[in-house]
Amino acid sequence: MAKHTGETIIKKYANRRLYNTGTSTYVTLEDLAKMVKRGEEFKVQDAKTSEDITHAVLTQIIVEQEAKTGNTLLPTAFLRQLISYYGDQMQMVVPTFLEHSMKTFSEQQNQMQEQMAKAFGDTSASKSFATPFGFMEEQVKRNTELFRQAMQVFTPFPVPPAPKETKKPDASELDDLKAQLRTLQTKLDQL
């Protein structure tokens, strides 16, 4: 598929076929997923009504991706929590929060990968291993605090503070986590 600048229009027909007007070819949901990964902008329209159905199609891609791979990005607990916000006063806040969190994560992804590379470059030093964990832990804490603050704005009841971490990991736990990170880095490199 040729790469185009600007937003490409994808037409969805009644027979569920998708037509890329930029390349004048029929495409699949898998093709649209690849376009997203390449950073190509597109808008999906109903061919008959010209209604923008991009959100529904992107959601369908996520459902397919979650079903076909054994590694899901959306844990069950997260999905349950997300569903609970529909119809709730938090429904207005959650999309903005999630969008901001994903944007922040994307902006810092390269920095995390560099930290991981540094950590695995020196396998003998556990000091360098703590750096990527510290970075990721700090990011999770910031996102959790942002969400807690958003919850306080929209609820009349105070939100209890997050529990404090009391136990530091021992050497065997660090070795296990290091092995898991190596596996994740290998998967990231394959992507």
Stockholm file with secondary structure:
# STOCKHOLM 1.0

chainA/1-191         MAKHTGETIIKKYANRRLYNTGTSTYVTLEDLAKMVKRGEEFKVQDAKTSEDITHAVLTQIIVEQEAKTGNTLLPTAFLRQLISYYGDQMQMVVPTFLEHSMKTFSEQQNQMQEQMAKAFGDTSASKSFATPFGFMEEQVKRNTELFRQAMQVFTPFPVPPAPKETKKPDASELDDLKAQLRTLQTKLDQL
#=GR chainA/1-191 SS CCCCSSCEEEEECTTSCEEETTTTEEECHHHHHHHHHTTCCEEEEETTTCCBCHHHHHHHHHHHHHHHSSSCSSCHHHHHHHHHTTTSGGGGTHHHHHHHHHHHHHHHHHHHHHHHHHHHHCTTCHHHHHHHHHHHHHHHHHHHHHHHHHHHHHCSSCCCCCCCCCCCCCHHHHHHHHHHHHHHHHHHHHC
#=GC SS_cons         CCCCSSCEEEEECTTSCEEETTTTEEECHHHHHHHHHTTCCEEEEETTTCCBCHHHHHHHHHHHHHHHSSSCSSCHHHHHHHHHTTTSGGGGTHHHHHHHHHHHHHHHHHHHHHHHHHHHHCTTCHHHHHHHHHHHHHHHHHHHHHHHHHHHHHCSSCCCCCCCCCCCCCHHHHHHHHHHHHHHHHHHHHC
//
